Amino acid sequence: MPDQTLSISVVMPAYKAEHLLPRVLPPLIGMLQSGKVQEVLVVDDQSPDETASLAKQMGATVLTTPVNGGPGAARNLAAEHAKGDVLWFVDSDVIAWPDGPDHIRMAMAEENVAAVFGSYDDAPDGQTWFSRYKNLLHRYHHQRARREARTFWAGCGAIRRDVFLEVGGFDVKTYKVPSIEDIELGYRIAETGRRILVEPQLQGKHLKVWTMRNSLSTDIYCRALPWARLMISREGLTDDLNTSMAERVRAAIAGLLLLSVLALPFWPGSWPLPMGLFALAFLANFDFVRTMAGHGGSWFAFKCLLYHQFYYVYSAAIYVWCLIEYHLLGQKQKLRVRRG
C-alpha cells in the first residue's frame, strides 16, 4: 500500500523554459491543488526570459539560483528549501503523468527504498523518425530494466530528502556541464546499502526534439564518455539499463557487422558474412525491432535498427578508449585522487 504519510515536493529546474511551462506545469499544479503533492518548486537558473515570472503566475513556488549552474545546482538549491519528505525531480521538458505521486509512495513504502525513477511514455513530442527513435529507445531500456538499480534518473525520479542531503546531493563540482550527475548520485545512494527501484508506471511525456547532431553530441560528450569513466573508476560494467550483458553482446555483433562491411572492398567474395551478421543483429535485437515497429511500422523499425548498430559501435568504442585512458594513459591515479 502507498505510504500516504509521505509528503512530496516537486522540483523542476528550469532555464529558458518559458515556452515549456504552459504544458509541463498544469498537471503538477493540479496535483498541488488536489493535495497529492505538498509543493511545486520551480528553480529558475538565471533565465533571460520570463520563466520565473510565468512559473509564479501559474502557481508554483519559485526559487532562483545565484548564478547559472545547471540543473544539478538548481536541484541542490531546491532540496535545501523543500518541505516534503520526498523530492520528486521532473525536468522542465517532461509532462508528468498525474498518477506519479501514487507510484512514488507505493515504491517508498517498500523496505529500505531511498529512490525510484520511471521512464518516458510512448508518445514523445518530436515526430521525426530519429527523435521518436531516441525517446522510445530511452523508454525501451527503462521499461525492461531490472527492478533494482544502482543508478538514478532525474528526468522523472524521486529521492527521500534526508538521503539526498546525507549523500551530498548532485556533484556539480565534478560535473560542471550537465551530464551524468544523476547516474553518479545513484551510485552513492547504492553504496549506502539503500535500494533504488525502477518503476515503469512512473511516466512522463518528453517534449525534446532530437536531431542526429544534438544526439551525437549528447551521447558522446554528456553520456558515454563520463559514464564509461565513472564505471571504470568504480566497479566496471554493471548489469543496469543499457549496459547489461545482453546489450554488450549486441554491441559486439554490431562491431563485427561494421568490420565485415568495411572489408568488402578488399574481399568482395565475403558478402555473405555481413548479410549473415545483419541477420544475427536482427535476431539479437528482435524485441527492440518489434517494439519500434509497433510504434511506427516496419520502415521505421528498419531505420531504427540500422542506426542502432551505429550507436552500439560508437558507444563500445568510447568504452574501450576509456579503458585505455584509465589503465595506460595515467587517468587511474587522477580519478583516485578525485574520489579521495
BAPA-196314 format. One line per 4 residues: number of its first residue (from 1); their letters; for each residue x, y, z of N, C-alpha, C. Coordinates in pm, whole numbers. Atoms other than C-alpha are relative to their C-alpha. Layout:
% BAPA-196314
NUM = A = X,Y,Z,X,Y,Z,X,Y,Z ~ ...
% end
This chain:
% BAPA-196314
1 = MPDQ = 84,-121,0,0,0,0,87,125,0 ~ -77,-125,-2,121,355,-69,8,59,139 ~ -17,-67,-129,259,541,229,-53,143,-15 ~ 64,-130,19,16,833,235,52,107,93
5 = TLSI = -56,-99,-92,203,999,520,118,74,-61 ~ -115,-64,62,494,1084,289,-44,122,-79 ~ 28,-122,76,481,1440,164,102,13,-112 ~ -83,-7,120,623,1515,-181,18,144,-45
9 = SVVM = -32,-130,61,798,1826,-307,43,-23,-143 ~ -41,7,140,810,1853,-685,110,103,-22 ~ -113,-89,29,1141,2002,-802,22,3,-151 ~ -20,-16,145,1169,2139,-1156,107,106,-26
13 = PAYK = -99,-99,43,1496,2303,-1264,-41,55,-136 ~ 49,-60,124,1423,2548,-1543,96,109,-49 ~ -82,-102,64,1635,2750,-1783,-57,27,-139 ~ 65,-40,126,1474,2939,-2071,-115,-96,-33
17 = AEHL = 110,96,12,1164,2726,-2016,-136,66,-15 ~ 126,-73,10,901,2994,-2071,-96,-67,-98 ~ 86,61,102,772,2814,-2383,-49,-139,41 ~ 37,134,-43,750,2481,-2197,-97,0,118
21 = LPRV = 78,-2,-124,582,2584,-1872,-151,-15,-21 ~ 144,17,18,227,2614,-2015,-42,-145,-21 ~ 33,141,20,245,2242,-2094,42,-87,120 ~ -52,90,-103,452,2096,-1809,-50,33,141
25 = LPPL = 41,-37,-136,325,2292,-1508,-146,-34,36 ~ 138,24,-41,-57,2250,-1520,-25,-135,67 ~ 25,125,-71,-53,1876,-1432,56,1,143 ~ -60,-4,-134,179,1944,-1137,-77,94,92
29 = IGML = 82,-91,-80,-26,2242,-1016,-132,-68,38 ~ 121,76,-31,-331,2017,-1040,23,-96,116 ~ -34,89,-112,-158,1767,-809,13,79,130 ~ -12,-85,-118,-79,2051,-569,-138,37,53
33 = QSGK = 134,-42,-42,-440,2169,-562,-82,-115,57 ~ 75,117,-50,-569,1816,-504,64,-61,123 ~ -66,52,-119,-324,1755,-221,91,-119,-23 ~ -88,114,27,-123,1485,-398,146,32,26
37 = VQEV = -135,-44,-33,195,1687,-357,-10,122,91 ~ 3,-111,-97,287,1943,-91,36,133,-63 ~ -43,-124,64,457,2197,-316,60,-31,-136 ~ -65,7,131,582,2261,-667,105,109,-5
41 = LVVD = -111,-94,1,924,2424,-670,59,8,-140 ~ -68,-25,126,1046,2573,-995,125,81,31 ~ -125,-69,-28,1412,2671,-974,49,63,-130 ~ -43,-73,119,1492,2937,-1230,152,17,5
45 = DQSP = -146,-2,3,1856,2905,-1331,51,122,-77 ~ -40,-127,61,1905,3272,-1421,-43,9,-148 ~ 51,-5,137,1688,3251,-1732,-11,143,-50 ~ 14,-135,56,1697,3553,-1965,-142,32,-44
49 = DETA = 138,-23,41,1328,3509,-2048,-91,13,123 ~ 97,-19,-109,1012,3517,-1833,-33,-130,72 ~ 24,128,-66,1049,3166,-1690,-46,19,144 ~ 31,-16,-142,1043,3279,-1326,-138,63,22
53 = SLAK = 128,-69,-22,751,3521,-1350,-118,-84,-46 ~ 110,84,47,538,3280,-1554,-26,-115,96 ~ 17,111,-95,601,2991,-1314,-73,47,125 ~ 67,-55,-119,498,3210,-1020,-146,30,-31
57 = QMGA = 136,-33,41,192,3330,-1208,-88,-125,-10 ~ 76,124,17,89,2969,-1276,-22,-74,131 ~ 28,60,-130,101,2880,-907,115,-75,64 ~ -115,69,-57,448,2737,-847,73,92,97
61 = TVLT = -93,-73,-85,687,2842,-572,131,12,-76 ~ -116,-23,86,986,2997,-749,124,32,84 ~ -132,-30,-54,1349,2989,-638,90,40,-115 ~ -92,-42,105,1634,3148,-830,143,-26,44
65 = TPVN = -139,28,-31,1992,3028,-840,81,130,-1 ~ -82,-122,-1,2259,3289,-757,75,23,-130 ~ -65,-6,131,2441,3207,-1082,-52,-117,-82 ~ 42,111,84,2364,2988,-1379,94,-119,23
69 = GGPG = -84,113,-38,2489,2650,-1257,-46,-133,-53 ~ 49,126,55,2288,2387,-1444,-105,-64,88 ~ 111,63,-73,2007,2156,-1333,41,-64,132 ~ -44,61,-125,2215,1979,-1067,6,102,112
73 = AARN = -7,-106,-101,2286,2303,-881,-139,50,35 ~ 137,-45,-26,1921,2406,-919,-73,-100,91 ~ 64,101,-84,1803,2078,-768,57,3,142 ~ -60,-9,-133,2050,2110,-482,-57,117,79
77 = LAAE = 59,-116,-66,1914,2456,-403,-142,-32,46 ~ 138,34,-37,1557,2325,-404,-4,-92,121 ~ -3,95,-111,1650,2043,-166,19,71,133 ~ -23,-75,-124,1766,2299,90,-128,67,50
81 = HAKG = 121,-74,-36,1428,2475,84,-126,-88,4 ~ 119,85,13,1190,2183,21,-58,-39,137 ~ 69,38,-123,932,2095,287,-37,-149,3 ~ 48,137,7,846,1745,166,101,-103,46
85 = DVLW = -86,113,-36,982,1410,280,73,-54,-122 ~ -53,56,125,1045,1317,-84,16,112,-102 ~ -24,-93,110,1199,1520,-366,-33,-71,-130 ~ 36,59,129,1031,1439,-698,54,92,-109
89 = FVDS = -62,-79,104,1253,1566,-978,-72,-23,-132 ~ 65,6,130,1073,1646,-1302,67,104,-89 ~ -65,-94,90,1259,1802,-1595,-101,98,-60 ~ 89,-103,53,1118,2118,-1750,-51,-31,-140
93 = DVIA = 53,42,130,1064,1936,-2081,-73,-134,12 ~ 73,125,-24,866,1649,-1925,-137,31,60 ~ 136,-13,-55,489,1638,-1869,-26,-125,84 ~ 17,114,-91,447,1417,-1563,-143,-52,-3
97 = WPDG = 133,61,-7,159,1173,-1555,-62,26,137 ~ 65,-38,-126,-100,1253,-1285,6,-105,111 ~ -6,103,-105,-61,918,-1105,141,-17,55 ~ -137,10,-47,308,982,-1038,13,-10,151
101 = PDHI = -13,9,-146,267,1050,-663,-40,-135,57 ~ 43,131,-49,83,720,-617,112,-103,-17 ~ -107,96,25,368,522,-774,123,29,87 ~ -113,-35,-88,629,713,-575,-26,-48,141
105 = RMAM = 33,43,-136,451,647,-246,-2,-151,12 ~ 2,147,-1,399,281,-338,142,-54,9 ~ -139,45,-1,770,236,-408,67,31,133 ~ -64,-40,-125,879,427,-98,-51,-77,120
109 = AEEN = 55,79,-111,657,206,118,77,-131,19 ~ -77,123,-12,889,-89,48,121,23,90 ~ -109,-7,-98,1165,-166,293,129,54,-62 ~ -134,-51,30,1486,38,266,10,66,-137
113 = VAAV = -4,-66,131,1389,216,-57,28,149,21 ~ -38,-141,-12,1559,554,-91,-38,79,-124 ~ 25,-73,124,1485,640,-454,-75,-89,-99 ~ 73,71,105,1269,545,-751,-1,89,-124
117 = FGSY = 13,-78,123,1265,651,-1114,-77,-81,-102 ~ 87,64,98,1048,578,-1414,53,8,-142 ~ -40,-3,141,1055,633,-1790,-85,103,-74 ~ 86,-78,88,922,840,-2077,-118,-86,-42
121 = DDAP = 114,75,53,582,744,-2211,24,-32,-147 ~ -20,48,138,530,601,-2560,-51,97,-105 ~ 50,-99,96,407,924,-2721,82,128,12 ~ -84,-120,-10,703,1168,-2735,-48,108,-96
125 = DGQT = 46,-114,79,651,1513,-2880,60,3,-140 ~ -66,-4,130,910,1503,-3160,-46,-113,-89 ~ 59,102,87,763,1318,-3457,87,-40,-118 ~ -91,53,102,1061,1282,-3692,41,-140,43
129 = WFSR = -31,139,-37,1172,920,-3709,114,-6,100 ~ -115,9,-88,1501,994,-3537,-34,44,142 ~ 39,-45,-132,1350,1189,-3249,-84,-105,72 ~ 80,107,-61,1096,914,-3190,89,-117,40
133 = YKNL = -94,108,-32,1375,655,-3202,71,29,132 ~ -77,-33,-121,1576,839,-2933,-87,-9,125 ~ 85,1,-119,1286,887,-2694,-55,-139,30 ~ 50,135,-22,1144,540,-2747,109,-94,44
137 = LHRY = -112,82,-46,1490,388,-2700,20,15,150 ~ -11,-26,-144,1515,554,-2359,-110,-76,74 ~ 112,70,-62,1170,418,-2272,22,-150,-4 ~ -20,143,18,1260,74,-2408,90,-56,110
141 = HHQR = -93,49,-101,1556,35,-2171,-60,10,141 ~ 54,-18,-135,1375,172,-1866,-118,-93,27 ~ 114,89,-19,1064,-39,-1922,43,-144,21 ~ -47,138,-10,1273,-357,-1939,115,-17,99
145 = ARRE = -112,4,-93,1528,-273,-1673,-30,-92,118 ~ 16,70,-127,1588,-481,-1364,-65,94,100 ~ 73,-86,-94,1368,-355,-1083,95,69,98 ~ -97,-58,-92,1665,-297,-852,114,61,-81
149 = ARTF = -102,-71,78,1903,-36,-993,112,50,91 ~ -110,-64,-71,2238,113,-895,27,140,-56 ~ -10,-135,56,2187,431,-1096,-128,75,32 ~ 120,-80,-21,1933,711,-1088,-24,84,-124
153 = WAGC = 36,-86,112,1749,919,-1346,-85,115,55 ~ 66,-117,-57,1643,1274,-1259,-105,61,-92 ~ 102,-54,89,1413,1330,-1557,-139,-14,58 ~ 126,25,-71,1125,1179,-1361,31,-105,107
157 = GAIR = -42,90,-106,1258,1030,-1040,-7,68,135 ~ 20,-54,-135,1220,1073,-665,100,-60,99 ~ -95,40,-103,1456,1054,-366,-49,53,134 ~ 28,-51,-135,1397,1079,6,92,118,28
161 = RDVF = -78,-122,-19,1510,1425,104,115,-20,99 ~ -106,19,-98,1707,1313,409,117,-80,-58 ~ -106,76,65,1901,1060,199,76,88,-98 ~ -63,-92,97,1966,1320,-71,99,92,70
165 = LEVG = -89,-90,-74,2114,1559,185,115,-78,64 ~ -104,81,-64,2306,1280,359,114,-32,-96 ~ -105,38,94,2493,1177,44,60,120,-73 ~ -62,-121,55,2562,1536,-57,-63,54,-127
169 = GFDV = 67,-51,119,2317,1588,-344,78,-26,-128 ~ -66,16,129,2430,1623,-703,141,58,5 ~ -140,-44,4,2806,1653,-762,17,99,-115 ~ -8,-102,105,2817,1982,-950,142,53,-16
173 = KTYK = -140,-39,16,3189,2027,-898,68,-85,-106 ~ -54,90,102,3288,1721,-1099,-71,19,-133 ~ 81,-10,121,3004,1763,-1347,-48,144,-16 ~ 34,-142,18,3016,2135,-1419,-92,19,-120
177 = VPSI = 92,2,113,2848,2067,-1752,-100,-112,24 ~ 98,104,-29,2519,1875,-1705,23,-125,-84 ~ -22,124,74,2574,1511,-1796,-57,-117,79 ~ 44,121,-68,2557,1207,-1568,-2,18,151
181 = EDIE = 0,-22,-145,2533,1371,-1226,-110,-79,70 ~ 104,81,-62,2209,1180,-1165,42,-146,12 ~ -51,138,-5,2371,845,-1251,100,-14,115 ~ -101,4,-106,2663,923,-1019,-65,8,138
185 = LGYR = 73,-7,-127,2420,1017,-742,-57,-137,37 ~ 51,134,-24,2261,674,-781,106,-93,56 ~ -110,82,-51,2598,509,-726,22,26,149 ~ -25,-33,-140,2643,695,-397,-113,-45,91
189 = IAET = 113,50,-79,2294,608,-277,12,-150,19 ~ -13,146,-8,2351,240,-359,112,-41,95 ~ -113,33,-88,2684,245,-172,-36,10,148 ~ 43,-6,-140,2496,331,149,-80,-124,40
193 = GRRI = 78,120,-29,2310,-1,121,-149,17,-19 ~ 143,-22,23,1977,156,35,-38,-42,-141 ~ 50,51,126,1759,44,-253,-47,113,-92 ~ 53,-88,105,1681,224,-581,-87,-87,-90
197 = LVEP = 91,79,81,1379,97,-775,-28,67,-134 ~ 51,-47,128,1279,129,-1139,-148,-33,-5 ~ 146,18,3,903,180,-1161,-51,39,-139 ~ 42,-30,138,780,150,-1523,-125,86,-12
201 = QLQG = 124,-78,7,445,314,-1439,18,146,39 ~ -30,-140,-31,609,636,-1319,49,65,-130 ~ -31,-41,137,600,813,-1655,-24,149,-24 ~ 21,-138,45,614,1146,-1833,24,9,-149
205 = KHLK = -18,-21,144,593,1274,-2189,119,92,-23 ~ -118,-80,28,924,1403,-2325,-28,93,-118 ~ 28,-99,103,896,1724,-2525,121,34,-86 ~ -120,-33,76,1254,1737,-2651,-5,-62,-139
209 = VWTM = -10,49,137,1300,1703,-3026,147,-24,-31 ~ -138,39,26,1618,1515,-3112,33,10,-149 ~ -57,11,135,1832,1553,-3423,124,-87,12 ~ -122,81,-7,2128,1335,-3517,116,80,58
213 = RNSL = -113,-83,-46,2362,1626,-3446,-4,17,151 ~ 1,-21,-145,2244,1706,-3094,3,-133,75 ~ -6,131,-63,2206,1335,-3020,144,-49,12 ~ -139,45,-4,2568,1253,-3111,78,78,104
217 = STDI = -70,-82,-97,2697,1543,-2905,-36,-41,142 ~ 45,40,-134,2487,1444,-2603,48,-140,35 ~ -38,139,-26,2554,1071,-2635,148,-14,32 ~ -144,19,-13,2930,1106,-2667,55,79,117
221 = YCRA = -67,-87,-97,3027,1404,-2452,-72,9,135 ~ 74,-15,-125,2749,1410,-2192,-43,-133,60 ~ 43,129,-53,2673,1039,-2155,111,-105,-6 ~ -90,115,13,2911,779,-2295,136,23,65
225 = LPWA = -133,-24,-57,3245,939,-2202,-3,11,152 ~ -1,-8,-147,3162,1045,-1844,-51,-126,68 ~ 53,121,-64,2958,730,-1773,103,-112,-6 ~ -104,102,10,3233,500,-1902,110,25,102
229 = RLMI = -104,-33,-97,3489,683,-1690,-47,-28,143 ~ 55,25,-134,3261,658,-1386,-2,-149,30 ~ 7,145,-22,3202,284,-1428,139,-60,18 ~ -134,57,-5,3568,206,-1491,70,34,131
233 = SREG = -67,-42,-123,3684,404,-1189,-63,-57,125 ~ 68,51,-119,3431,242,-957,-9,-153,-1 ~ 24,144,-9,3310,-110,-1030,-11,-69,-135 ~ 9,61,131,3329,-173,-1404,-142,0,-52
237 = LTDD = 132,7,60,3032,-253,-1624,-100,-64,95 ~ 106,55,-83,2710,-310,-1434,-107,-62,-91 ~ 106,64,78,2400,-501,-1541,-126,85,0 ~ 111,-94,-4,2181,-190,-1541,-32,52,-140
241 = LNTS = 46,-73,118,1973,-46,-1825,75,-40,-127 ~ -63,31,128,2176,-21,-2149,146,-42,12 ~ -134,58,-16,2498,-167,-2000,-8,-147,39 ~ 18,139,-39,2357,-515,-1941,84,-93,-88
245 = MAER = -77,99,76,2531,-831,-2062,-59,-20,-139 ~ 63,17,131,2277,-872,-2342,34,116,-92 ~ -35,-117,81,2350,-518,-2462,145,-8,-46 ~ -141,13,40,2723,-594,-2465,15,-98,-115
249 = VRAA = -4,97,109,2664,-896,-2687,-48,65,-129 ~ 52,-68,119,2457,-685,-2926,101,101,-54 ~ -103,-94,44,2734,-424,-2934,112,-73,-72 ~ -104,79,66,2987,-695,-3024,-44,-41,-141
253 = IAGL = 52,37,133,2766,-812,-3312,4,120,-94 ~ -3,-122,81,2733,-453,-3436,142,34,-45 ~ -139,-26,35,3111,-412,-3428,50,-93,-109 ~ -39,97,103,3166,-730,-3628,-68,30,-132
257 = LLLS = 73,-35,122,2899,-621,-3875,70,116,-72 ~ -69,-113,61,3077,-290,-3934,133,-43,-62 ~ -128,46,52,3415,-460,-3979,-19,-81,-128 ~ 26,82,119,3266,-705,-4229,-38,86,-120
261 = VLAL = 37,-92,109,3118,-419,-4434,123,74,-50 ~ -121,-71,39,3448,-229,-4432,97,-90,-76 ~ -90,94,68,3625,-545,-4554,-44,-33,-142 ~ 52,37,131,3405,-581,-4863,83,51,-118
265 = PFWP = -80,-46,115,3616,-358,-5095,128,-81,-19 ~ -125,76,7,3921,-572,-5015,-25,-150,-17 ~ 34,142,6,3741,-906,-5007,-145,-11,-50 ~ 136,-3,54,3439,-886,-5242,-78,-129,20
269 = GSWP = 70,127,-15,3362,-1252,-5204,-53,-27,139 ~ 43,22,-138,3291,-1208,-4835,-140,53,28 ~ 131,-62,-22,2946,-1054,-4892,-97,-83,84 ~ 94,73,-88,2764,-1346,-4721,22,29,149
273 = LPMG = -29,-24,-141,2940,-1254,-4394,-79,119,55 ~ 82,-110,-54,2785,-905,-4348,-149,-28,-4 ~ 142,34,5,2450,-1042,-4460,-38,-89,117 ~ 26,89,-113,2474,-1316,-4201,4,74,133
277 = LFAL = -11,-76,-124,2584,-1074,-3931,-118,96,16 ~ 118,-87,-11,2297,-837,-4016,-121,-83,44 ~ 109,88,-43,2056,-1128,-3982,13,-32,148 ~ -23,26,-142,2216,-1207,-3647,-35,122,84
281 = AFLA = 35,-123,-72,2181,-843,-3541,-152,16,9 ~ 147,-7,-2,1813,-856,-3638,-57,-93,106 ~ 49,96,-99,1759,-1167,-3427,34,43,142 ~ -42,-43,-133,1957,-1030,-3133,-81,120,49
285 = NFDF = 76,-120,-34,1752,-708,-3145,-148,-15,-33 ~ 136,24,48,1421,-871,-3235,-104,70,88 ~ 97,-64,-87,1236,-740,-2929,0,151,-21 ~ -12,-143,29,1367,-388,-2998,-69,33,-132
289 = VRTM = 60,-24,132,1265,-411,-3366,-152,-11,8 ~ 145,19,-14,920,-543,-3275,-63,119,72 ~ 51,-116,-74,874,-258,-3026,-6,123,-88 ~ -1,-116,88,977,6,-3277,-106,-12,-110
293 = AGHG = 102,22,104,753,-148,-3545,-140,28,55 ~ 130,-26,-61,463,-127,-3303,-30,148,16 ~ 20,-144,-15,517,248,-3277,15,77,-130 ~ -18,-77,123,590,335,-3638,7,-83,-127
297 = GSWF = 1,83,119,571,40,-3875,137,-59,-33 ~ -120,76,36,830,-177,-4048,114,90,-48 ~ -106,-87,52,1019,101,-4230,65,80,113 ~ -52,-71,-116,1055,300,-3909,90,-93,81
301 = AFKC = -80,95,-77,1181,-11,-3729,131,-33,-69 ~ -122,31,75,1431,-86,-4007,102,113,14 ~ -92,-114,-16,1579,266,-3989,56,4,142 ~ -46,2,-139,1596,239,-3611,106,-108,20
305 = LLYH = -96,110,-15,1778,-96,-3633,134,37,-62 ~ -125,-39,65,2035,40,-3879,76,102,85 ~ -70,-101,-80,2113,348,-3672,45,-58,133 ~ -32,59,-130,2113,140,-3355,133,-76,-6
309 = QFYY = -129,67,14,2408,-60,-3490,114,102,9 ~ -99,-108,-11,2600,265,-3532,14,47,145 ~ 0,-39,-142,2501,363,-3177,82,-99,84 ~ -77,101,-73,2641,34,-3045,149,16,-26
313 = VYSA = -142,-7,36,2968,81,-3232,68,117,69 ~ -69,-113,-61,3047,431,-3110,-5,-6,153 ~ 6,14,-145,2932,353,-2755,107,-96,49 ~ -101,98,-39,3154,45,-2736,140,55,-22
317 = AIYV = -132,-57,28,3446,230,-2897,39,100,108 ~ -29,-96,-107,3419,504,-2634,38,-72,128 ~ -33,73,-122,3422,248,-2354,141,-58,-9 ~ -135,54,19,3733,82,-2498,104,110,15
321 = WCLI = -93,-112,-13,3902,421,-2530,19,39,147 ~ -10,-37,-141,3821,499,-2166,79,-104,80 ~ -83,102,-64,3974,166,-2060,148,28,-24 ~ -139,-33,34,4295,260,-2244,44,125,77
325 = EYHL = -28,-125,-70,4281,609,-2096,26,-25,148 ~ -8,24,-145,4234,473,-1743,124,-82,37 ~ -106,93,-38,4489,190,-1745,137,35,-58 ~ -129,-21,68,4757,313,-1986,43,146,-10
329 = LGQK = -34,-140,23,4741,692,-2005,-2,85,127 ~ -17,-75,-125,4761,787,-1639,-125,55,63 ~ 122,-54,-58,4395,857,-1568,-39,-70,130 ~ 38,74,-120,4368,592,-1295,33,79,126
333 = QKLR = -41,-73,-119,4565,795,-1043,-80,129,16 ~ 76,-125,-7,4382,1118,-1132,-139,-25,55 ~ 135,29,-45,4043,957,-1077,-1,-43,145 ~ -9,39,-140,4154,802,-750,16,121,91
337 = VRRG = -19,-122,-78,4272,1139,-626,-129,79,8 ~ 127,-73,2,3942,1299,-732,-102,-63,95 ~ 96,67,-88,3738,1035,-549,42,12,145 ~ -47,-16,-137,3959,1066,-244,-28,137,56
% end
